[in-house]
Amino acid sequence: MEVSTVNDVKIYNLSAGKSLPEWMSSRARRKLEQRNTDVRQRIQLIQDFEMPDVSNTVNITPDGKYVWASGNYKPWLRCYDLNNLSLKFERGLDADVVKLIPLSDDYSKVVVLEEERWIEMHAMLGRYFRMRMPCQGRDMALSEESSDLYLVGTKSEVYRFNLEQGCWLTSFESTAPLNCVQVCTDHQLVVCGTTNGVVEAWDHRDRSLCGTLDVGSSVNSHTGENSVIAVTSLAFSDPLHIGVGTSSGQIVTYDLRARRPLLIKDHNNELPIKKIEFIKRDDGDVVASMDSRMMKMWFEEDGSPLAAIENTCPLNDFCRFPNSGMFFFANEAPKMLQYFIPQLGPAPKWCSYLENLTEEMEETEAPVYDNYRFVTKKQLDDLGLSGLIGTNVLRAYMHGYFIDARLYNKAQTQMQPFAYEKYKEQKIKSLVADEREESAVKKKVEKLPSVNKNLAARLRDEAAAANKTAETKKEKKKSKKSDAASSLLADDRFKKLFESEDFEVDETSEQFLKNASIAQKLAAKGPVEVDSEGEDQSEEESEGDSDEAASGSDDDQDNTAAWMEEEHRGTDMASDLESVSSDEDVDESLKKKRAKVRAAKKVERNVQKSQKYDERKEAKKLRKEQRLTSKPSKFVLHSIGSGETTRKFVDETVAANTDGTSETSMALGARKTASAKQDRKTKKVNEDDVPFGGREMSFTISKRDKDLRAQAAKSKQEAHVAERKEVTRRPNALVTKGLKKLPGNLNVGKRQNTY
């Protein structure tokens, strides 16, 4: 909520502040409110009080319980319930809304004037009736006494539609196209504003022109210009006084009994006046006039300014909640504006808490001066400046005084010259006491538990060694190993592990001996090497890029995870950065050294990769040469009988013609069998001997998954059959009784057996 002051009038912008998306979780919303004061201080008076793109009109029902609003894109008509402070319903329209008038006290009946000459009547169920007027509509007004709806537009006629009879009546003939129309609720006088700057008054009883007011000539004589001025807005202050808004940005007030204007107020924006409203007050009536840039509030008697509301987006319409200081604005933005001005009236009943908020904000506001300091009388006595009371040096305010900050600092230094020394001594004493307590705690010997002593001792030693390593490396976060060890000893969830005998580890069991043998084998390989930067690296590295990313140490990963966690927190960042700033020089040297080591390791890995690539290339070349030597030198064509197979002929014929002493003289089938046996012995498969598409891979689905899928399919089929049986209507006697017999042997309802 933003507060602005114009001429000592406070204006509260209730729609200011950042808007949060609906899909944001409540937890994220609370965190954002804790960090951001703008989000925490925002007020969401009415939920979803917005339009997709632009809002055109805004109106309040006569009973003061609902708000009508229209906008685009696409054209929307929305109704808001003020008792629930939320959207009640919304309806889509075919064209943009020009004017909206409620026909009943609540939201049940409303008439809408749209573009493209459309007029729609809406009820609670939706659109009730739709019709078109003869020309493009610009404004309309309702006469509750005669139930006549007056419509004006681009033609010089005032169209009348009687809502009780449901038919068009004889229209009023004007002298020029019309822009606006207004009906006085007291004497039912119809007033219209034309494009040539003339206001016409009509009597609906005899359809006669009562009188005219030449607003254009009055404004031209006031400004000293000779321009065409049109009337754009009209409003009645009381039965005898009227306000007229012009296209050149002036508001002219008239007494209907005189032709000369009472007052001419200029907005000085040269923009057409879109709407005028008179606000009755005990200390003087106020006029609220709005153009597309701002809304000005000024006194009706003399035109002196009171306040103004200005917005970055153009304004389209506004309405004031009756007998209050609440304003709603429709503008060229999705969010509709809400303003509260306590000086124009109290807060409405449905948001009465606004008065308490504004009073609290006024009470908490204290004057803030950069070069002055507020002190009480007791503080002046302590500083020895009580003799300055009554002089120009001290400015009395509430229960104390304002004093120049330089004088205050000088007096405090003279009265307490050794304050800094005392503070320094106290700080040193506190630091020494803390160091003594820490050393006493470190020298204290922890008592091992009665159960699982060896496990507790090993965990304690691992945690101590990890912490010592972290301290020597000047790291801010402990390693995962130390965290795990310390959590097992200190966490209450693992308390029974060192208290109950049921959880005691049996070191003579088979499982423990098996795990112990595995641990001994891992220890026999040697300790993990730790380089100068504290990076743990395994002895063998893989060839892929994933191994390069995994070659960093556990400590570096812990530090990176910790820093990422601090970045996502978003709070207390400044204190962490200040604590790390003292070790920046050391970190820079370590980073450079680590970069050099990583570059050397990367070069070494590239050399190893090139060597392995050369070895594979030589092996492939050797296999190719062996395959060429075993390739047959010639092809011999043989004729095979009709009763013989190729494999049988080759095995018998070639085996009979050769002695089988060498591999080249063997039959083709025997040679393949021998090579397969040799490959199985050597556990080697020649990839080049396998033809394209010759590789096979067989797999079986686990029996459990098969059964589950089959059972699910079966149950689904049974459920489908049962459902169809319930839905299917079987023919019976009641059904077939009223049916006609079919021709032939067909008989519905009886089963025929054919043999």
Secondary structure, DSSP 4 states (H G I P E B T S, - for coil): -EEEEETTEEEEETT-SPPPPTTS-HHHHHHHHHH-HHHHT----STT-B-SSEEEEEEE-TTSSEEEEEEETTTEEEEEETTTTEEEEEEE-SS-EEEEEE-SSSSS-EEEEESTTEEEEEETTEEEEEEE-SS-EEEEEEETTTTEEEEEESSSEEEEEETTTTEEEEEEE-SS-EEEEEE-TTT-EEEEEETTSEEEEEETTTTEEEEEEEHHHHHHHHHT------EEEEEEEETTEEEEEETTSEEEEEETT-SS-SEEEE-SS-----EEEEE--TT--EEEEE-SSEEEEEETTT--EEEEEE-SSPEEEEEE-TTSSEEEEEESSSBPEEEE-GGG-PPPGGGTHHHHHHHHHHHH-----SSEEEEEHHHHHHHT-GGGTTSTT-EEETTEEEEEHHHHHHHHHHH-TTHHHHHHHHHHHHHHHHHHHHHHHHHPPPPPPSSSHHHHHHHHHHHHHHHHHHHHTT-SS--HHHHHHHHHHH-GGGGGGGT-GGG---TTSHHHHHHHHHHHHHHHT-PPPB-TT--B--SS--SSHHHHHHTS-HHHHHHHHHHHHHHHH-SSHHHHHHHHGGGHHHHHHHHHHHHHHHHHHHHHHHHHHHHHHHHHHHHHHHHHHHHHHTS-S--------TT--HHHHHHHHHHHHS---SSTTS-HHHHHHHHHHHHHHHT---GGGSPTT---------HHHHHHHHHHHHHHHHHHHHHHHHHS----HHHHHTSPPPSTT--TTS-----
